[in-house]
Amino acid sequence: MASTYTGLGVQLMTTGEKAGTWGTLTNTNWNIIEQIQGGYLSQALSTTGATTLAVSDGAASDANQVAHRIINLTAALAGNVTVTIPLDVQTFYIIKNSTTNSYTVEFKYVSGSGGSVTWGADDKSTKLIYATANDGTNPDIIDAGSALSLTSPALVTGINDVKGNELMKVTATASAINELTIANAASGAGPTISATGGGTDVDINITPKAAGKIALDGIKWPNADGSADQVMTTDGSGVLSFVDNTGGTDWQAVETGATFTAVAGNGYPVNTTAQACTVTLPAGSAGDEVSFIDYARTFDTNNLTVDSNSTEKIYGSTDDLTVAVEGAGFTLVYVDATQGWLLKDK
């Protein structure tokens, strides 16, 4: 009786056969088995259509394509493709999709209506695939990585002092640390986290994920810096954020020209020694303030005129405000569209 072969090409010799060649054939079988256990194959695919991974009975080489544990699929695809294996192959593979271009790759048995595994058009991942050979006509290919359900065990570990007092406890799963507790067994000062080792000016970094925030005793801090000169505020529910600093007056350089336009929040020393000056108010929002001061005590000879900016009002009127008092200093605050700008100080 002639030899038979497994689905992966291992030779099964009958009694009394292959006289004088058993040693060579057995060594070949061991090489095939080693290839099945951990062999690597780089397999170029057809750029369109199907590529069949062949079995080469009794061959411990790349020609026995199905008898490799790890297969790297390559090709610059021009369309969706399939990779097929014979119906009687029963094993598992680690397969990397190293093809290029956006087309699908399907791994399946050569015929039948059994399940298959498909890489999406832009999926270049590595998959653990189980060829079941569970049916002679319609066997299934299973994505073992997706089908395998793992429950991460909780990991709790602690660090104790020589008296058994717990100093630190870490609670975690296989994928992440969920809780870190630093205990303070003795009374007095609380625990200290410090940076040591070589170098100077060593930062201690705490970085939340994505839009997550740093929470300290229930208060959530921003996860990024604000803009220059912004201040921090709270929403009253424990969430802090950066906002523009609207407090105080931002005093500008001395104005000496005949005209200029004011900006809300600014203060202006105005020098009218050489000529009178007209300042145009900005479009106002409730709470906006603008301040002016007589720099050279000359408003009485060269007046300061405050232009309401046509669409705005000063004390309910669109008329300009003329300041003719020596040494005057005043602040206008915007109230609403009805009254417009009003004097804050009189």
Secondary structure, DSSP 8 states (H G I E B T S, - for coil): ---EE-TT--EE--TT-STTTHHHHHHHHHHHHHHHHH-EEEEE--SSEEEE----TT--STTSTTS-SEEEEE-B-SS-EEEEE-TT--EEEEEEE--BSS--EEEEESSSS---EEE-TT---EEEEEE---SSSS--EEEHHHH-------EEEEEE-TTS-EEEEEEE-SS-EEEEEE---SSSS-------SSSSS-------STT--EEETTEEE-SS---TT-EEEE-SSSBEEEE---SS-EE---B-SSEEE--TTEEEEE--SSS-EEEE-----TT-EEEEEESSS-TTTS-EEEE-TTTS-BTTB-S-EEE--TT-EEEEEEEETTTEEEES--
